[in-house]
């Protein structure tokens, strides 16, 4: 099994879904960031990620990284929510964002905003202006979730 699949499995054991992993360099520090989202939906909205869930996941992942380090040398593990506004770069991330507001920029430079309804195969279904739009994943140049106040 790959490290990311092992982390995804541990993430699911605490009621979350793995959104992304990344190695970041901030000043002199190397950070291995694990971003997660809730898998629970209450009243049609995704629950937030709690601090207790992040701590529990950190305690699960840390021994794994002692055996299989994600990078060579010293690093800091950071487990956190992916956030309410985040980039979407993979089909899996689109699936994890169903029901949320998303903004897209297509390769044609067209910009769309709406609620992500579903993902089927490589097609994204966005409700925008009371119309369901079908968008091929390969035609998207940028995508992100956004929050409306």
BELHU-V868481 format. One record per backbone hydrogen bond with DSSP energy under -1.0 kcal/mol. CO is the residue of the C=O (numbers start at 1). NH is the residue of the N-H. If there is no record, write none. Layout:
<<CO/NH> <CO/NH>>
This chain:
<<2/6> <3/7> <4/8> <5/9> <6/10> <7/11> <8/12> <9/13> <11/14> <11/16> <12/15> <15/39> <17/37> <20/35> <22/33> <24/31> <26/29> <29/26> <30/76> <31/24> <32/78> <33/22> <34/80> <35/19> <35/20> <36/82> <37/17> <40/47> <42/45> <45/42> <50/54> <51/55> <52/56> <53/57> <54/58> <55/59> <56/60> <57/61> <58/62> <61/65> <62/66> <63/67> <64/68> <76/32> <78/34> <80/36> <86/145> <90/94> <91/95> <92/96> <94/97> <95/98> <97/100> <100/116> <101/146> <102/114> <103/144> <104/112> <105/141> <105/142> <106/109> <110/106> <112/104> <114/102> <115/127> <116/99> <118/125> <120/123> <122/137> <123/120> <124/135> <125/117> <125/118> <126/133> <127/115> <131/128> <133/126> <135/124> <136/139> <137/140> <139/107> <142/105> <143/88> <144/103>>
